[in-house]
Amino acid sequence: KVIFPYPNVIDEYSERIMSMGGVDICFGGVGISGHLAFNDPPEPDEPEKDLDWVRNCQTRILKISRESCTQMACGGTHGNWAIIPRTAVTVGMKEILASKKIILTFMRTWHQGTMRRSLFGPVSKDCPGALVQEHPNVEVLVTELAAQPPYIDVIMDTGEEES
């Protein structure tokens, strides 16, 4: 059975999933901000939202972050910002992490960084996607583009002045 979070039954969605002991499979991807679904990291002016807050977020209607809107415009509409929705229904991290299996897909060049942050970086509120590291059954599908090492520009300060 396939379950979609409809806005008119948003309150029932989490209860239904949790009463089943979680869904069998949750498919997803991690966005540029480290979000999984639209579970973005808290904004800097939201210090009360810690890792436990992110971990326990439930399915809800929310305003889509500017980063996510930009990502969708670049990756899905060839830059047509005007047609990107500004609100969404998102599955919460609580329901995602209750899944029996999570399958993540990384396919674009910018996924080089988000994949590494999610799978190998610290588990923190700054990268909700990293919470999958705590899940016992995660499968990752990666394209050759996303598997390439990310570009890192390191400037070394030798302490010497340039002449």
N, C-alpha and C positions, 0 to 999 in steps of 0.2 A: 504494500500500500504506500502511495506517495502522499506526503503531507506538505502543504504549502501554508505559510503564515498569512492568512487573510486579515485585513485591518478590522473587519467587523466582528471577529472572534479572537482578537489578540490575547485577551485574558485567558481564554481556554487553551490556547496553543501550548504554553509551557506545561500546564497541568496535564494535558493529554500525553505529551512526550514523556514527562517524568513518571506518569502512572504506568507507562509501558516499559519502564526501565531503560529509556533512551531509544533512539531510532537505530536501525541496523547499520546504515551507512550515511554519513554526512559528507557531501562533496563540497569543496571550496577552494579558495585561493587567498593568498595574502597580498594585500595592497601596499602601495608605496609608503604609507605611514606605519605599516606593520599591522594594519587592521585585518581581522578575519571576519568575513561577512562585512557588516558596517560597524563592527565593534572597534571603533577608533580608540587610540590612546587618549586619556584625558588631556584637556588643554592645560597649559601652564597655570592658568588662573583657577584651576579646580584642584587644589591640593588635597581636598577631602576624599578625592577619588583615588584610592590606592589599588594595589594588585588584587586584593580580595574583592573590591568593588567590581573591577574588570572581570574577574573570574566568575562572579555571581550575577552578572548582567543577564536579564531574561529577555525573551522576545519582546520587541517594542517598536513603536513608530518613532522615528527620529529625524532630525535635520541632518542631511548628508554634509560632511565636512567639505571645506573648499578643496582640500587635497584629494579627496575621493572624487569630487566633481571634475577636477582637472584631469585626474587619471582616466576617468571614463571618457572624457572629451578627447583626450589624446589617443586612447586605445580603442575606442569603440565608435566614435562619430566623426573621425577625421578632423577633430578640433571644433566641431559645432557645439559650442558651450550652451547655446540657447535651448537645445532640446534635452539637456541633461535634467532629470528630475531633481528637486531640491529636498524631497523627503522620501523616506523608504520604510518598509517594514523589514526589520532584520531579525534573524535568529540570534538569540543571546549566546554568549560564551557558555553559560550554564548548560544549555541544551546541546550545544556542539560538543562540549567535553563529556556529556553523558552518553554520547553515541557509542555504539559498540565498535565502530570502525570509522576513521576519518581518512578521506582520500583528498590530498592536496595536489594542485597542478601549478607548476611554475613554467611559463613558456616564453616570456619576453626578455629582452636584454636587461631591463631594469629589475627583473626578478632575481638577477645575480646577487644583488645586495639583500633584498627582502627575504630570499630563501635562506641565506646564511644567517641573517639575524633571527629568523624564526626557528630554524632547526639547530643552530649551534651557539647562538648568542645567549645572553642572560635572560632568564624568565623575569620580566618586569612589566609594570603598567605601561611602559613606553613602547612595547611591542606585543600587543595582545596575541598575535599569531604565535609567539614563542610558548604560549601555554600548551600547545600541542606536544611539547617535550614531556609533559606530565601524563600524557595519554598512553595507554599500553598498546594501542593498535593503530598506527598511522602508516599509510602508504603514500609515497611521494612520486609523482610523475613529472619528469623534467625534460625539457627540450634541450638540444645542443646549445641553443642561444643562452638559455638560463643557466646551463652548467658551466659556462665559461667563467674564469675568475673575474670578479668585479674590478673595474678600473680604480686604482687607488693612487692618488697623486700625493707623494710624501715630500715635504720640504724639510730638509734637515738644517738645523741651526748649528753651525760649527763654531760659533762664537767669534769668527773672524769677519772683519768688515770687508766688503767688496771694494776693489779699487777701480 
